[in-house]
Amino acid sequence: MMGEEPRRILIIKPSALGDIILALPALSVLKRTFPGAKISWFVRPEFAPLITGHPYISDIILFDRKQLSKWWCNTGSFNALSLLVKQLRAGKFDLVFDFQGLFRTGFFSWVTGSKRRFGMAGAKELAHLFYTDKISQDASSIHLVDYYLKIVASAGAKQMEAEFKLPEDAGAAEQIDKLLKSQGVNAKYAVIVPGAAQPNKRWPIEKFAALAGKIGERFGLSIVATGSPGEREYIEAIGKRVINLAGKTAVRELIPLLKRVSLVVSNDTGPGHIAAALGVPMVMIFGPTNPARVCPYKRPECVVAAEPNERGMKADSYEPRHNIAHITVEQVFETACKQISKNGY
């Protein structure tokens, strides 16, 4: 299809919440460059609500990893995999972009039968073997947003301004209004996100407790904590000064919850990346993860980390000096105060 505009495009980015957020600018660029194209997104069911109803997405293809995990020994799983393969091939995609870079996602890109399959040259698990176009990361594309934009640019995409567009859901906003009212939350509130999937990404809970007290006293804000249902007990350790909403907000409801805040303080985890996409005042705390790769895009003033710009291109560092526990309450509080003041709150 050289010289022809693509009619059907597939983005493969099944997980996780924050990673999907970082791929949204690539979606926007593709839609601006190829406005007539129908764009599908390959995603896991638990993260699909984040992009359901997105104005740039024509179709969502669900990848139920758990259901497919026993495909070689379970008839139901095998049948589900066969249906997924048929669905991918029926898409007749002109361009496929694998932003996950694993063997299984590379395989699914190949299964589509598309003649143009784009991915990362350094993809893990030999996934690059499935791509027709392998794009290298360099010093100008350390941040994943820039890397994904570089990948779509190699397919002819233009108008490269990064846009983090999220779907709006009036029903979700109404649910958040009711929830906050039922919890007695002030009109002005801050959200903290103390959890993370990996323990070494969690700033110590006692430091979050101390920070919550300082923010509440200085600015008179209600302090709300959010997280997964499994993090509810962990967050309880902060104490009564924080309103614990862990497990009480669906994925879609995180958007209106975070959109109207005075401040968000988060570990490197999904809700924090939603807040970054919304452009609200925020602080993101990093430990082993390289901030230069995934920090709030072009907002370095929001980052608290050891050597945030001196870790090269590695995704993670396990050097003791990068341990998240070394970050002090004073460091985070100082950055939080600047964010609140800078944004007129």
C-alpha positions as CSV (number, residue, x, y, z in Angstrom):
1,M,0.0,0.0,0.0
2,M,2.9,2.3,-0.6
3,G,1.7,5.8,-1.4
4,E,-1.9,5.0,-0.2
5,E,-3.4,6.2,3.0
6,P,-4.2,3.3,5.4
7,R,-7.8,2.5,6.0
8,R,-7.4,0.2,9.0
9,I,-4.9,0.5,11.7
10,L,-4.3,-1.7,14.8
11,I,-2.5,-0.6,18.0
12,I,-1.4,-3.4,20.2
13,K,-1.0,-2.2,23.8
14,P,-2.9,-4.6,26.1
15,S,-1.6,-3.3,29.5
16,A,-1.0,-1.8,31.9
17,L,-3.0,1.3,32.9
18,G,0.0,3.7,32.8
19,D,1.5,2.2,29.7
20,I,-1.8,2.7,27.8
21,I,-1.8,6.3,28.8
22,L,1.7,6.8,27.4
23,A,0.6,5.4,24.0
24,L,-2.3,7.8,23.7
25,P,-0.3,10.5,21.9
26,A,0.6,8.0,19.2
27,L,-3.1,7.3,18.7
28,S,-3.8,11.0,18.4
29,V,-1.0,11.5,15.8
30,L,-2.2,8.6,13.7
31,K,-5.8,10.0,13.7
32,R,-4.7,13.5,12.8
33,T,-2.5,12.2,10.0
34,F,-4.9,9.6,8.7
35,P,-8.4,11.0,9.6
36,G,-10.2,8.6,7.4
37,A,-8.7,5.5,9.0
38,K,-10.5,3.2,11.4
39,I,-8.2,2.6,14.4
40,S,-8.6,-0.5,16.6
41,W,-6.9,-1.1,19.9
42,F,-5.9,-4.6,21.2
43,V,-6.3,-4.5,25.0
44,R,-6.9,-6.6,28.1
45,P,-10.6,-6.5,29.4
46,E,-9.7,-4.9,32.7
47,F,-8.1,-1.9,31.0
48,A,-10.6,-1.6,28.2
49,P,-12.9,0.8,30.1
50,L,-10.1,3.4,30.0
51,I,-10.4,3.8,26.2
52,T,-14.0,2.7,25.6
53,G,-15.8,5.5,23.8
54,H,-12.6,7.2,22.8
55,P,-13.4,9.4,19.8
56,Y,-10.3,8.2,17.9
57,I,-10.9,4.5,18.4
58,S,-13.3,2.6,16.1
59,D,-13.1,-0.8,17.6
60,I,-11.7,-2.5,20.7
61,I,-10.3,-6.0,20.5
62,L,-10.2,-7.8,23.8
63,F,-7.2,-9.9,24.8
64,D,-8.3,-12.0,27.8
65,R,-4.8,-13.3,28.7
66,K,-6.2,-15.4,31.6
67,Q,-8.8,-17.1,29.4
68,L,-6.2,-18.0,26.8
69,S,-3.4,-19.1,29.1
70,K,-4.3,-22.9,28.8
71,W,-5.0,-22.9,25.1
72,W,-2.8,-26.0,24.5
73,C,-4.6,-28.2,27.0
74,N,-8.1,-26.7,27.4
75,T,-10.7,-26.8,24.6
76,G,-12.4,-23.6,25.7
77,S,-9.2,-21.7,25.8
78,F,-8.2,-23.1,22.4
79,N,-11.5,-22.1,20.9
80,A,-11.2,-18.6,22.3
81,L,-7.7,-18.2,20.8
82,S,-9.0,-19.4,17.4
83,L,-11.8,-16.8,17.5
84,L,-9.3,-14.1,18.5
85,V,-7.0,-15.0,15.6
86,K,-10.0,-15.0,13.2
87,Q,-11.0,-11.5,14.5
88,L,-7.5,-10.2,14.0
89,R,-7.2,-11.5,10.5
90,A,-10.7,-10.2,9.6
91,G,-9.5,-6.7,10.5
92,K,-7.5,-6.6,7.3
93,F,-5.2,-4.0,8.9
94,D,-2.9,-1.9,6.7
95,L,-0.7,-0.9,9.6
96,V,-0.1,-2.7,12.9
97,F,1.8,-1.1,15.8
98,D,3.0,-3.3,18.7
99,F,3.9,-1.0,21.6
100,Q,4.1,-3.8,24.1
101,G,7.1,-5.6,22.6
102,L,6.7,-9.1,24.0
103,F,6.6,-12.5,22.1
104,R,2.9,-12.9,22.4
105,T,2.1,-9.3,21.2
106,G,4.6,-9.7,18.4
107,F,2.9,-13.0,17.4
108,F,-0.5,-11.4,17.4
109,S,0.8,-8.6,15.1
110,W,2.0,-11.3,12.7
111,V,-1.3,-13.2,12.9
112,T,-3.1,-10.2,11.5
113,G,-1.5,-10.8,8.1
114,S,-0.7,-7.1,7.7
115,K,2.1,-6.3,5.4
116,R,3.4,-3.5,7.6
117,R,4.0,-4.4,11.3
118,F,5.9,-1.9,13.3
119,G,7.7,-2.5,16.6
120,M,10.6,-1.8,18.8
121,A,14.0,-3.0,17.5
122,G,15.0,-4.0,21.1
123,A,11.7,-5.8,21.9
124,K,11.9,-8.5,24.5
125,E,11.4,-12.2,24.0
126,L,12.5,-12.0,20.3
127,A,9.3,-10.2,19.4
128,H,11.1,-8.2,16.8
129,L,11.2,-11.3,14.6
130,F,7.5,-10.7,13.9
131,Y,7.9,-7.1,12.7
132,T,8.5,-5.9,9.1
133,D,9.7,-2.5,10.5
134,K,11.9,-2.4,13.5
135,I,12.4,1.0,15.0
136,S,15.4,1.8,17.3
137,Q,15.3,3.9,20.4
138,D,17.9,6.7,20.7
139,A,18.8,9.6,22.9
140,S,16.0,11.7,21.4
141,S,13.4,9.1,22.2
142,I,14.3,8.0,25.7
143,H,10.8,8.9,26.9
144,L,8.3,6.2,25.8
145,V,5.9,8.9,24.4
146,D,8.7,10.1,22.1
147,Y,9.6,6.5,21.2
148,Y,6.0,5.6,20.3
149,L,5.8,8.8,18.2
150,K,9.0,7.9,16.5
151,I,7.5,4.5,15.6
152,V,4.4,5.9,14.1
153,A,6.4,8.6,12.3
154,S,8.3,5.8,10.5
155,A,4.9,4.8,9.0
156,G,4.3,8.2,7.6
157,A,2.5,9.9,10.6
158,K,2.9,13.6,10.9
159,Q,1.6,16.5,13.1
160,M,3.6,15.1,16.0
161,E,2.3,17.2,18.8
162,A,1.6,15.0,21.8
163,E,-2.0,14.9,22.9
164,F,-3.3,12.9,25.8
165,K,-7.0,12.6,24.9
166,L,-9.2,10.7,27.3
167,P,-12.9,9.8,26.8
168,E,-15.5,11.7,28.8
169,D,-18.2,9.8,30.7
170,A,-21.0,11.8,32.3
171,G,-22.1,8.7,34.2
172,A,-18.7,8.2,35.7
173,A,-18.5,11.9,36.7
174,E,-21.9,11.6,38.4
175,Q,-20.8,8.5,40.3
176,I,-17.7,10.3,41.6
177,D,-19.8,13.3,42.7
178,K,-22.0,11.0,44.7
179,L,-19.0,9.1,46.2
180,L,-17.1,12.2,47.3
181,K,-20.3,13.7,48.8
182,S,-21.0,10.5,50.7
183,Q,-17.5,10.7,52.1
184,G,-17.7,14.3,53.1
185,V,-14.9,15.4,50.8
186,N,-14.4,19.1,50.5
187,A,-14.7,20.8,47.2
188,K,-11.0,21.2,47.2
189,Y,-9.1,18.0,47.7
190,A,-5.9,16.2,47.0
191,V,-5.5,12.6,45.9
192,I,-2.6,10.4,47.0
193,V,-1.8,7.1,45.3
194,P,0.3,5.1,47.8
195,G,0.2,1.7,46.0
196,A,1.9,0.2,43.1
197,A,2.0,-3.3,41.6
198,Q,5.7,-3.7,42.5
199,P,6.6,-3.2,46.2
200,N,9.9,-1.5,45.3
201,K,7.9,1.2,43.5
202,R,6.0,2.1,46.7
203,W,7.2,5.1,48.7
204,P,6.9,4.0,52.4
205,I,3.4,4.3,53.7
206,E,4.5,6.1,56.8
207,K,5.9,8.8,54.6
208,F,2.6,9.2,52.8
209,A,0.9,9.5,56.2
210,A,3.3,12.3,57.2
211,L,2.9,14.0,53.8
212,A,-0.9,13.8,54.0
213,G,-0.8,15.6,57.4
214,K,1.4,18.4,56.1
215,I,-0.6,19.0,53.0
216,G,-3.9,19.0,54.9
217,E,-2.6,21.4,57.5
218,R,-1.0,23.8,55.0
219,F,-3.7,24.0,52.4
220,G,-6.9,22.9,54.2
221,L,-7.5,20.2,51.6
222,S,-9.4,16.9,52.1
223,I,-7.0,14.1,51.4
224,V,-8.3,11.2,49.4
225,A,-6.4,7.9,48.7
226,T,-7.2,5.7,45.7
227,G,-6.0,2.3,44.7
228,S,-7.1,-1.2,43.8
229,P,-9.3,-3.3,46.1
230,G,-6.2,-5.3,47.2
231,E,-4.6,-2.1,48.4
232,R,-7.4,-1.0,50.7
233,E,-5.9,-2.6,53.9
234,Y,-2.4,-1.3,52.9
235,I,-3.8,2.3,52.7
236,E,-5.6,2.0,56.0
237,A,-2.2,2.2,57.7
238,I,-2.1,5.9,56.8
239,G,-4.8,6.5,59.4
240,K,-8.1,8.4,59.6
241,R,-6.7,11.6,58.2
242,V,-7.1,10.1,54.7
243,I,-10.3,9.1,53.1
244,N,-9.7,5.6,51.7
245,L,-11.4,5.1,48.3
246,A,-9.3,2.0,47.3
247,G,-11.5,-0.4,45.5
248,K,-14.4,2.1,45.3
249,T,-13.6,3.7,42.0
250,A,-13.9,1.9,38.6
251,V,-11.2,2.6,36.0
252,R,-13.5,5.1,34.2
253,E,-14.2,6.9,37.4
254,L,-10.6,7.7,38.0
255,I,-10.7,10.3,35.2
256,P,-13.3,12.6,36.8
257,L,-11.9,11.9,40.3
258,L,-8.4,13.1,39.2
259,K,-9.6,15.8,36.8
260,R,-10.8,18.2,39.5
261,V,-8.1,17.9,42.1
262,S,-5.9,20.5,43.7
263,L,-3.0,18.1,43.8
264,V,-2.1,14.4,43.1
265,V,0.9,12.7,44.7
266,S,1.5,9.3,43.3
267,N,4.0,6.5,42.9
268,D,4.8,5.4,39.3
269,T,1.5,3.7,38.8
270,G,-1.6,3.9,36.7
271,P,-3.7,6.6,38.4
272,G,-0.6,8.8,38.6
273,H,-0.2,8.5,34.8
274,I,-3.9,9.4,34.3
275,A,-3.3,12.5,36.4
276,A,-0.3,13.4,34.3
277,A,-2.4,13.0,31.1
278,L,-5.0,15.3,32.5
279,G,-2.3,18.0,33.2
280,V,-3.3,18.5,36.9
281,P,-0.9,19.7,39.6
282,M,1.0,16.6,40.7
283,V,4.1,15.0,42.1
284,M,5.3,11.6,40.9
285,I,7.7,9.7,43.1
286,F,10.2,7.3,41.5
287,G,12.5,4.6,42.8
288,P,14.0,2.0,40.5
289,T,12.1,3.0,37.4
290,N,14.0,5.5,35.1
291,P,12.0,8.7,35.3
292,A,13.4,9.9,32.0
293,R,11.4,7.1,30.3
294,V,7.9,7.5,31.9
295,C,7.7,10.6,33.9
296,P,4.8,13.2,33.3
297,Y,5.6,14.2,29.7
298,K,7.6,17.4,29.5
299,R,6.8,18.2,33.1
300,P,10.1,17.4,34.9
301,E,9.1,19.8,37.7
302,C,6.6,17.1,38.8
303,V,9.3,14.5,39.5
304,V,10.9,13.5,42.7
305,A,13.7,11.0,42.3
306,A,17.4,10.4,42.8
307,E,19.3,11.3,39.6
308,P,16.2,11.5,37.4
309,N,18.1,12.5,34.3
310,E,21.3,10.6,34.8
311,R,20.3,7.0,34.3
312,G,20.8,6.7,30.6
313,M,18.3,4.6,28.6
314,K,17.9,1.7,31.0
315,A,14.3,1.0,32.2
316,D,15.2,0.2,35.8
317,S,18.1,0.6,38.2
318,Y,18.6,-1.4,41.3
319,E,21.5,0.8,42.6
320,P,21.0,1.4,46.3
321,R,21.0,5.2,45.8
322,H,17.8,4.8,43.6
323,N,15.8,3.1,46.4
324,I,12.5,4.9,46.7
325,A,12.7,4.8,50.5
326,H,15.6,7.4,50.4
327,I,13.2,10.1,49.2
328,T,12.2,12.3,52.1
329,V,8.9,13.8,53.1
330,E,10.4,17.2,52.8
331,Q,11.5,16.7,49.2
332,V,8.0,15.6,48.2
333,F,6.2,18.3,50.2
334,E,8.4,21.0,48.7
335,T,7.6,19.9,45.2
336,A,3.9,19.6,46.1
337,C,3.8,23.2,47.4
338,K,5.4,24.5,44.2
339,Q,2.9,22.6,42.1
340,I,-0.1,23.9,44.1
341,S,1.3,27.5,44.0
342,K,2.3,27.4,40.4
343,N,-1.2,26.3,39.3
344,G,-3.0,29.0,41.3
345,Y,-4.6,26.6,43.9
